[in-house]
Amino acid sequence: MPELSIKQKLKIANEGGEFQENSNSWIGTKIKKGKRLGIVIQDFNGMNRRLVVKFKDGKQEDIVMNNIGEDLGYIHKYEWYEPRSKLWYRF
C-alpha cells in the first residue's frame, strides 16, 4: 500500500479517522510496562497516536498518546527501547 501524503493524512485526522503509519512507524519497537515485555504490532495515527502492543504473555494493550501536549494518563507507565543507545525511555 503506498504511503499517504501529508494532505491525505491531515484530511483523515481532521475527519476523526485514523491511518496506519508506514515511514514513521513504531511497529517493531520494544515496549516495557513494569516487568512485562512486548512489541508494537500496529501503529495508528489521527487525532491521537494509538499503538497496539502485544506482550509476551499473549495479551494486547493499546497505548493512546496525544499528538500535541502531555499524556497524563500514560506518563511513566511504559518504556520504549532505543536500540542505538541501548537504553529504555519512559513515556
Backbone as XML, in Angstrom:
<?xml version="1.0"?>
<chain id="A" units="angstrom">
  <residue number="1" name="MET">
    <atom name="N" x="0.843" y="-1.180" z="0.000"/>
    <atom name="CA" x="0.000" y="0.000" z="0.000"/>
    <atom name="C" x="0.886" y="1.239" z="0.000"/>
  </residue>
  <residue number="2" name="PRO">
    <atom name="N" x="0.650" y="2.175" z="-0.902"/>
    <atom name="CA" x="1.506" y="3.362" z="-0.974"/>
    <atom name="C" x="1.309" y="4.279" z="0.240"/>
  </residue>
  <residue number="3" name="GLU">
    <atom name="N" x="2.362" y="5.000" z="0.558"/>
    <atom name="CA" x="2.333" y="5.955" z="1.670"/>
    <atom name="C" x="1.343" y="7.077" z="1.358"/>
  </residue>
  <residue number="4" name="LEU">
    <atom name="N" x="0.559" y="7.468" z="2.345"/>
    <atom name="CA" x="-0.370" y="8.593" z="2.181"/>
    <atom name="C" x="0.410" y="9.901" z="2.202"/>
  </residue>
  <residue number="5" name="SER">
    <atom name="N" x="-0.064" y="10.862" z="1.466"/>
    <atom name="CA" x="0.559" y="12.189" z="1.507"/>
    <atom name="C" x="0.166" y="12.877" z="2.814"/>
  </residue>
  <residue number="6" name="ILE">
    <atom name="N" x="0.883" y="13.907" z="3.182"/>
    <atom name="CA" x="0.555" y="14.671" z="4.391"/>
    <atom name="C" x="-0.850" y="15.250" z="4.274"/>
  </residue>
  <residue number="7" name="LYS">
    <atom name="N" x="-1.207" y="15.718" z="3.092"/>
    <atom name="CA" x="-2.544" y="16.265" z="2.874"/>
    <atom name="C" x="-3.617" y="15.201" z="3.137"/>
  </residue>
  <residue number="8" name="GLN">
    <atom name="N" x="-3.384" y="13.979" z="2.652"/>
    <atom name="CA" x="-4.345" y="12.886" z="2.875"/>
    <atom name="C" x="-4.427" y="12.529" z="4.360"/>
  </residue>
  <residue number="9" name="LYS">
    <atom name="N" x="-3.285" y="12.490" z="5.034"/>
    <atom name="CA" x="-3.259" y="12.185" z="6.466"/>
    <atom name="C" x="-4.019" y="13.238" z="7.267"/>
  </residue>
  <residue number="10" name="LEU">
    <atom name="N" x="-3.793" y="14.513" z="6.951"/>
    <atom name="CA" x="-4.487" y="15.597" z="7.645"/>
    <atom name="C" x="-5.991" y="15.521" z="7.438"/>
  </residue>
  <residue number="11" name="LYS">
    <atom name="N" x="-6.406" y="15.187" z="6.220"/>
    <atom name="CA" x="-7.831" y="15.070" z="5.929"/>
    <atom name="C" x="-8.460" y="13.968" z="6.785"/>
  </residue>
  <residue number="12" name="ILE">
    <atom name="N" x="-7.797" y="12.821" z="6.868"/>
    <atom name="CA" x="-8.297" y="11.708" z="7.670"/>
    <atom name="C" x="-8.371" y="12.105" z="9.148"/>
  </residue>
  <residue number="13" name="ALA">
    <atom name="N" x="-7.308" y="12.707" z="9.645"/>
    <atom name="CA" x="-7.261" y="13.109" z="11.057"/>
    <atom name="C" x="-8.324" y="14.156" z="11.367"/>
  </residue>
  <residue number="14" name="ASN">
    <atom name="N" x="-8.489" y="15.127" z="10.486"/>
    <atom name="CA" x="-9.475" y="16.189" z="10.709"/>
    <atom name="C" x="-10.910" y="15.663" z="10.679"/>
  </residue>
  <residue number="15" name="GLU">
    <atom name="N" x="-11.118" y="14.540" z="10.012"/>
    <atom name="CA" x="-12.444" y="13.924" z="9.967"/>
    <atom name="C" x="-12.647" y="12.931" z="11.110"/>
  </residue>
  <residue number="16" name="GLY">
    <atom name="N" x="-11.669" y="12.860" z="12.026"/>
    <atom name="CA" x="-11.784" y="11.982" z="13.188"/>
    <atom name="C" x="-11.360" y="10.551" z="12.951"/>
  </residue>
  <residue number="17" name="GLY">
    <atom name="N" x="-10.782" y="10.267" z="11.797"/>
    <atom name="CA" x="-10.342" y="8.906" z="11.483"/>
    <atom name="C" x="-8.896" y="8.672" z="11.871"/>
  </residue>
  <residue number="18" name="GLU">
    <atom name="N" x="-8.413" y="7.499" z="11.556"/>
    <atom name="CA" x="-7.008" y="7.188" z="11.790"/>
    <atom name="C" x="-6.466" y="6.380" z="10.627"/>
  </residue>
  <residue number="19" name="PHE">
    <atom name="N" x="-5.159" y="6.389" z="10.490"/>
    <atom name="CA" x="-4.492" y="5.692" z="9.387"/>
    <atom name="C" x="-3.300" y="4.942" z="9.944"/>
  </residue>
  <residue number="20" name="GLN">
    <atom name="N" x="-2.927" y="3.866" z="9.260"/>
    <atom name="CA" x="-1.768" y="3.071" z="9.662"/>
    <atom name="C" x="-0.504" y="3.803" z="9.238"/>
  </residue>
  <residue number="21" name="GLU">
    <atom name="N" x="0.416" y="3.991" z="10.188"/>
    <atom name="CA" x="1.677" y="4.647" z="9.876"/>
    <atom name="C" x="2.603" y="3.694" z="9.135"/>
  </residue>
  <residue number="22" name="ASN">
    <atom name="N" x="3.379" y="4.234" z="8.211"/>
    <atom name="CA" x="4.366" y="3.444" z="7.473"/>
    <atom name="C" x="5.775" y="3.960" z="7.749"/>
  </residue>
  <residue number="23" name="SER">
    <atom name="N" x="6.130" y="5.093" z="7.192"/>
    <atom name="CA" x="7.507" y="5.580" z="7.293"/>
    <atom name="C" x="7.888" y="6.045" z="8.697"/>
  </residue>
  <residue number="24" name="ASN">
    <atom name="N" x="6.940" y="6.532" z="9.479"/>
    <atom name="CA" x="7.217" y="6.996" z="10.837"/>
    <atom name="C" x="6.684" y="6.020" z="11.874"/>
  </residue>
  <residue number="25" name="SER">
    <atom name="N" x="6.692" y="4.767" z="11.556"/>
    <atom name="CA" x="6.028" y="3.759" z="12.365"/>
    <atom name="C" x="6.828" y="3.343" z="13.597"/>
  </residue>
  <residue number="26" name="TRP">
    <atom name="N" x="6.080" y="3.024" z="14.659"/>
    <atom name="CA" x="6.640" y="2.431" z="15.871"/>
    <atom name="C" x="6.621" y="0.905" z="15.785"/>
  </residue>
  <residue number="27" name="ILE">
    <atom name="N" x="6.096" y="0.341" z="14.703"/>
    <atom name="CA" x="5.983" y="-1.115" z="14.587"/>
    <atom name="C" x="7.360" y="-1.755" z="14.771"/>
  </residue>
  <residue number="28" name="GLY">
    <atom name="N" x="7.402" y="-2.770" z="15.629"/>
    <atom name="CA" x="8.655" y="-3.464" z="15.920"/>
    <atom name="C" x="9.390" y="-2.912" z="17.127"/>
  </residue>
  <residue number="29" name="THR">
    <atom name="N" x="8.946" y="-1.779" z="17.665"/>
    <atom name="CA" x="9.593" y="-1.178" z="18.827"/>
    <atom name="C" x="9.278" y="-2.002" z="20.072"/>
  </residue>
  <residue number="30" name="LYS">
    <atom name="N" x="10.309" y="-2.272" z="20.864"/>
    <atom name="CA" x="10.119" y="-2.999" z="22.115"/>
    <atom name="C" x="9.517" y="-2.059" z="23.145"/>
  </residue>
  <residue number="31" name="ILE">
    <atom name="N" x="8.537" y="-2.571" z="23.890"/>
    <atom name="CA" x="7.831" y="-1.802" z="24.912"/>
    <atom name="C" x="7.893" y="-2.586" z="26.218"/>
  </residue>
  <residue number="32" name="LYS">
    <atom name="N" x="8.039" y="-1.851" z="27.297"/>
    <atom name="CA" x="8.077" y="-2.468" z="28.615"/>
    <atom name="C" x="7.082" y="-1.748" z="29.517"/>
  </residue>
  <residue number="33" name="LYS">
    <atom name="N" x="6.288" y="-2.530" z="30.260"/>
    <atom name="CA" x="5.372" y="-1.988" z="31.269"/>
    <atom name="C" x="5.654" y="-2.764" z="32.547"/>
  </residue>
  <residue number="34" name="GLY">
    <atom name="N" x="6.375" y="-2.139" z="33.448"/>
    <atom name="CA" x="6.847" y="-2.870" z="34.622"/>
    <atom name="C" x="7.810" y="-3.945" z="34.174"/>
  </residue>
  <residue number="35" name="LYS">
    <atom name="N" x="7.508" y="-5.197" z="34.517"/>
    <atom name="CA" x="8.361" y="-6.319" z="34.110"/>
    <atom name="C" x="7.865" y="-6.989" z="32.831"/>
  </residue>
  <residue number="36" name="ARG">
    <atom name="N" x="6.706" y="-6.558" z="32.336"/>
    <atom name="CA" x="6.126" y="-7.147" z="31.119"/>
    <atom name="C" x="6.802" y="-6.569" z="29.875"/>
  </residue>
  <residue number="37" name="LEU">
    <atom name="N" x="7.231" y="-7.447" z="28.981"/>
    <atom name="CA" x="7.856" y="-7.035" z="27.733"/>
    <atom name="C" x="6.925" y="-7.307" z="26.570"/>
  </residue>
  <residue number="38" name="GLY">
    <atom name="N" x="6.943" y="-6.406" z="25.597"/>
    <atom name="CA" x="6.121" y="-6.570" z="24.416"/>
    <atom name="C" x="6.734" y="-5.865" z="23.227"/>
  </residue>
  <residue number="39" name="ILE">
    <atom name="N" x="5.973" y="-5.861" z="22.141"/>
    <atom name="CA" x="6.422" y="-5.236" z="20.902"/>
    <atom name="C" x="5.222" y="-4.578" z="20.230"/>
  </residue>
  <residue number="40" name="VAL">
    <atom name="N" x="5.454" y="-3.437" z="19.600"/>
    <atom name="CA" x="4.387" y="-2.744" z="18.881"/>
    <atom name="C" x="4.085" y="-3.529" z="17.605"/>
  </residue>
  <residue number="41" name="ILE">
    <atom name="N" x="2.810" y="-3.907" z="17.446"/>
    <atom name="CA" x="2.419" y="-4.673" z="16.254"/>
    <atom name="C" x="1.582" y="-3.842" z="15.285"/>
  </residue>
  <residue number="42" name="GLN">
    <atom name="N" x="0.988" y="-2.742" z="15.778"/>
    <atom name="CA" x="0.234" y="-1.845" z="14.904"/>
    <atom name="C" x="0.435" y="-0.416" z="15.403"/>
  </residue>
  <residue number="43" name="ASP">
    <atom name="N" x="0.417" y="0.521" z="14.460"/>
    <atom name="CA" x="0.628" y="1.930" z="14.776"/>
    <atom name="C" x="-0.365" y="2.749" z="13.965"/>
  </residue>
  <residue number="44" name="PHE">
    <atom name="N" x="-1.358" y="3.301" z="14.666"/>
    <atom name="CA" x="-2.375" y="4.114" z="14.011"/>
    <atom name="C" x="-2.208" y="5.568" z="14.432"/>
  </residue>
  <residue number="45" name="ASN">
    <atom name="N" x="-2.472" y="6.462" z="13.516"/>
    <atom name="CA" x="-2.342" y="7.886" z="13.798"/>
    <atom name="C" x="-3.621" y="8.582" z="13.373"/>
  </residue>
  <residue number="46" name="GLY">
    <atom name="N" x="-3.846" y="9.738" z="13.926"/>
    <atom name="CA" x="-5.023" y="10.548" z="13.641"/>
    <atom name="C" x="-5.020" y="11.706" z="14.610"/>
  </residue>
  <residue number="47" name="MET">
    <atom name="N" x="-6.147" y="11.940" z="15.291"/>
    <atom name="CA" x="-6.171" y="12.965" z="16.329"/>
    <atom name="C" x="-5.265" y="12.554" z="17.487"/>
  </residue>
  <residue number="48" name="ASN">
    <atom name="N" x="-5.138" y="11.268" z="17.729"/>
    <atom name="CA" x="-4.235" y="10.692" z="18.723"/>
    <atom name="C" x="-3.383" y="9.637" z="18.034"/>
  </residue>
  <residue number="49" name="ARG">
    <atom name="N" x="-2.307" y="9.241" z="18.677"/>
    <atom name="CA" x="-1.483" y="8.127" z="18.210"/>
    <atom name="C" x="-1.890" y="6.911" z="19.016"/>
  </residue>
  <residue number="50" name="ARG">
    <atom name="N" x="-2.198" y="5.796" z="18.352"/>
    <atom name="CA" x="-2.594" y="4.568" z="19.040"/>
    <atom name="C" x="-1.656" y="3.443" z="18.645"/>
  </residue>
  <residue number="51" name="LEU">
    <atom name="N" x="-0.905" y="2.961" z="19.634"/>
    <atom name="CA" x="-0.005" y="1.845" z="19.419"/>
    <atom name="C" x="-0.651" y="0.592" z="19.994"/>
  </residue>
  <residue number="52" name="VAL">
    <atom name="N" x="-0.643" y="-0.485" z="19.228"/>
    <atom name="CA" x="-1.133" y="-1.769" z="19.716"/>
    <atom name="C" x="0.094" y="-2.593" z="20.074"/>
  </residue>
  <residue number="53" name="VAL">
    <atom name="N" x="0.191" y="-2.950" z="21.358"/>
    <atom name="CA" x="1.347" y="-3.679" z="21.868"/>
    <atom name="C" x="0.925" y="-5.102" z="22.215"/>
  </residue>
  <residue number="54" name="LYS">
    <atom name="N" x="1.688" y="-6.067" z="21.731"/>
    <atom name="CA" x="1.462" y="-7.469" z="22.097"/>
    <atom name="C" x="2.567" y="-7.872" z="23.061"/>
  </residue>
  <residue number="55" name="PHE">
    <atom name="N" x="2.151" y="-8.266" z="24.265"/>
    <atom name="CA" x="3.103" y="-8.669" z="25.283"/>
    <atom name="C" x="3.408" y="-10.156" z="25.166"/>
  </residue>
  <residue number="56" name="LYS">
    <atom name="N" x="4.514" y="-10.561" z="25.777"/>
    <atom name="CA" x="4.948" y="-11.959" z="25.685"/>
    <atom name="C" x="3.952" y="-12.932" z="26.285"/>
  </residue>
  <residue number="57" name="ASP">
    <atom name="N" x="3.097" y="-12.448" z="27.184"/>
    <atom name="CA" x="2.074" y="-13.324" z="27.777"/>
    <atom name="C" x="0.873" y="-13.506" z="26.849"/>
  </residue>
  <residue number="58" name="GLY">
    <atom name="N" x="0.943" y="-12.910" z="25.637"/>
    <atom name="CA" x="-0.107" y="-13.062" z="24.637"/>
    <atom name="C" x="-1.179" y="-11.988" z="24.683"/>
  </residue>
  <residue number="59" name="LYS">
    <atom name="N" x="-1.198" y="-11.185" z="25.746"/>
    <atom name="CA" x="-2.193" y="-10.125" z="25.867"/>
    <atom name="C" x="-1.771" y="-8.899" z="25.059"/>
  </residue>
  <residue number="60" name="GLN">
    <atom name="N" x="-2.780" y="-8.154" z="24.611"/>
    <atom name="CA" x="-2.540" y="-6.933" z="23.846"/>
    <atom name="C" x="-3.079" y="-5.736" z="24.609"/>
  </residue>
  <residue number="61" name="GLU">
    <atom name="N" x="-2.417" y="-4.594" z="24.447"/>
    <atom name="CA" x="-2.871" y="-3.339" z="25.036"/>
    <atom name="C" x="-2.716" y="-2.243" z="24.011"/>
  </residue>
  <residue number="62" name="ASP">
    <atom name="N" x="-3.626" y="-1.286" z="24.069"/>
    <atom name="CA" x="-3.496" y="-0.075" z="23.267"/>
    <atom name="C" x="-2.871" y="1.007" z="24.124"/>
  </residue>
  <residue number="63" name="ILE">
    <atom name="N" x="-1.915" y="1.708" z="23.571"/>
    <atom name="CA" x="-1.359" y="2.902" z="24.196"/>
    <atom name="C" x="-1.829" y="4.070" z="23.342"/>
  </residue>
  <residue number="64" name="VAL">
    <atom name="N" x="-2.603" y="4.966" z="23.934"/>
    <atom name="CA" x="-3.120" y="6.124" z="23.204"/>
    <atom name="C" x="-2.362" y="7.352" z="23.674"/>
  </residue>
  <residue number="65" name="MET">
    <atom name="N" x="-1.711" y="8.026" z="22.735"/>
    <atom name="CA" x="-0.908" y="9.200" z="23.061"/>
    <atom name="C" x="-1.480" y="10.420" z="22.344"/>
  </residue>
  <residue number="66" name="ASN">
    <atom name="N" x="-1.422" y="11.551" z="23.016"/>
    <atom name="CA" x="-1.788" y="12.813" z="22.373"/>
    <atom name="C" x="-0.729" y="13.152" z="21.339"/>
  </residue>
  <residue number="67" name="ASN">
    <atom name="N" x="-1.132" y="13.696" z="20.225"/>
    <atom name="CA" x="-0.162" y="14.179" z="19.250"/>
    <atom name="C" x="0.390" y="15.541" z="19.651"/>
  </residue>
  <residue number="68" name="ILE">
    <atom name="N" x="-0.342" y="16.245" z="20.499"/>
    <atom name="CA" x="0.106" y="17.548" z="20.996"/>
    <atom name="C" x="-0.132" y="17.561" z="22.501"/>
  </residue>
  <residue number="69" name="GLY">
    <atom name="N" x="0.879" y="17.914" z="23.251"/>
    <atom name="CA" x="0.721" y="18.038" z="24.695"/>
    <atom name="C" x="1.067" y="16.765" z="25.439"/>
  </residue>
  <residue number="70" name="GLU">
    <atom name="N" x="1.017" y="16.863" z="26.758"/>
    <atom name="CA" x="1.412" y="15.786" z="27.646"/>
    <atom name="C" x="0.297" y="14.758" z="27.812"/>
  </residue>
  <residue number="71" name="ASP">
    <atom name="N" x="0.677" y="13.521" z="27.986"/>
    <atom name="CA" x="-0.263" y="12.421" z="28.211"/>
    <atom name="C" x="-0.243" y="12.031" z="29.681"/>
  </residue>
  <residue number="72" name="LEU">
    <atom name="N" x="-1.039" y="12.702" z="30.481"/>
    <atom name="CA" x="-1.016" y="12.452" z="31.919"/>
    <atom name="C" x="-1.450" y="11.048" z="32.280"/>
  </residue>
  <residue number="73" name="GLY">
    <atom name="N" x="-2.338" y="10.454" z="31.488"/>
    <atom name="CA" x="-2.820" y="9.119" z="31.790"/>
    <atom name="C" x="-1.804" y="8.012" z="31.563"/>
  </residue>
  <residue number="74" name="TYR">
    <atom name="N" x="-0.809" y="8.235" z="30.742"/>
    <atom name="CA" x="0.154" y="7.195" z="30.406"/>
    <atom name="C" x="1.566" y="7.500" z="30.876"/>
  </residue>
  <residue number="75" name="ILE">
    <atom name="N" x="1.810" y="8.728" z="31.249"/>
    <atom name="CA" x="3.182" y="9.128" z="31.536"/>
    <atom name="C" x="3.791" y="8.221" z="32.612"/>
  </residue>
  <residue number="76" name="HIS">
    <atom name="N" x="4.939" y="7.717" z="32.331"/>
    <atom name="CA" x="5.748" y="6.865" z="33.203"/>
    <atom name="C" x="5.208" y="5.445" z="33.387"/>
  </residue>
  <residue number="77" name="LYS">
    <atom name="N" x="4.162" y="5.051" z="32.673"/>
    <atom name="CA" x="3.682" y="3.668" z="32.773"/>
    <atom name="C" x="4.420" y="2.743" z="31.815"/>
  </residue>
  <residue number="78" name="TYR">
    <atom name="N" x="4.904" y="3.296" z="30.713"/>
    <atom name="CA" x="5.531" y="2.491" z="29.674"/>
    <atom name="C" x="6.949" y="2.996" z="29.403"/>
  </residue>
  <residue number="79" name="GLU">
    <atom name="N" x="7.760" y="2.086" z="28.854"/>
    <atom name="CA" x="9.090" y="2.445" z="28.391"/>
    <atom name="C" x="9.269" y="1.863" z="26.995"/>
  </residue>
  <residue number="80" name="TRP">
    <atom name="N" x="10.033" y="2.552" z="26.175"/>
    <atom name="CA" x="10.352" y="2.029" z="24.845"/>
    <atom name="C" x="11.858" y="1.918" z="24.725"/>
  </residue>
  <residue number="81" name="TYR">
    <atom name="N" x="12.305" y="0.933" z="23.954"/>
    <atom name="CA" x="13.726" y="0.626" z="23.809"/>
    <atom name="C" x="14.278" y="1.275" z="22.548"/>
  </residue>
  <residue number="82" name="GLU">
    <atom name="N" x="15.369" y="2.011" z="22.720"/>
    <atom name="CA" x="16.049" y="2.646" z="21.589"/>
    <atom name="C" x="17.323" y="1.842" z="21.334"/>
  </residue>
  <residue number="83" name="PRO">
    <atom name="N" x="17.366" y="1.064" z="20.239"/>
    <atom name="CA" x="18.475" y="0.131" z="20.026"/>
    <atom name="C" x="19.837" y="0.778" z="19.799"/>
  </residue>
  <residue number="84" name="ARG">
    <atom name="N" x="19.872" y="1.993" z="19.254"/>
    <atom name="CA" x="21.177" y="2.619" z="19.009"/>
    <atom name="C" x="21.873" y="2.978" z="20.317"/>
  </residue>
  <residue number="85" name="SER">
    <atom name="N" x="21.117" y="3.512" z="21.265"/>
    <atom name="CA" x="21.702" y="3.877" z="22.559"/>
    <atom name="C" x="21.637" y="2.725" z="23.561"/>
  </residue>
  <residue number="86" name="LYS">
    <atom name="N" x="20.844" y="1.693" z="23.230"/>
    <atom name="CA" x="20.629" y="0.537" z="24.092"/>
    <atom name="C" x="20.072" y="0.957" z="25.450"/>
  </residue>
  <residue number="87" name="LEU">
    <atom name="N" x="19.168" y="1.964" z="25.424"/>
    <atom name="CA" x="18.544" y="2.477" z="26.638"/>
    <atom name="C" x="17.034" y="2.396" z="26.540"/>
  </residue>
  <residue number="88" name="TRP">
    <atom name="N" x="16.374" y="2.300" z="27.694"/>
    <atom name="CA" x="14.923" y="2.348" z="27.785"/>
    <atom name="C" x="14.534" y="3.763" z="28.165"/>
  </residue>
  <residue number="89" name="TYR">
    <atom name="N" x="13.493" y="4.312" z="27.514"/>
    <atom name="CA" x="12.996" y="5.664" z="27.783"/>
    <atom name="C" x="11.551" y="5.593" z="28.228"/>
  </residue>
  <residue number="90" name="ARG">
    <atom name="N" x="11.236" y="6.294" z="29.309"/>
    <atom name="CA" x="9.859" y="6.326" z="29.820"/>
    <atom name="C" x="8.976" y="7.269" z="28.988"/>
  </residue>
  <residue number="91" name="PHE">
    <atom name="N" x="7.727" y="6.872" z="28.850"/>
    <atom name="CA" x="6.728" y="7.763" z="28.249"/>
    <atom name="C" x="5.379" y="7.475" z="28.825"/>
  </residue>
</chain>
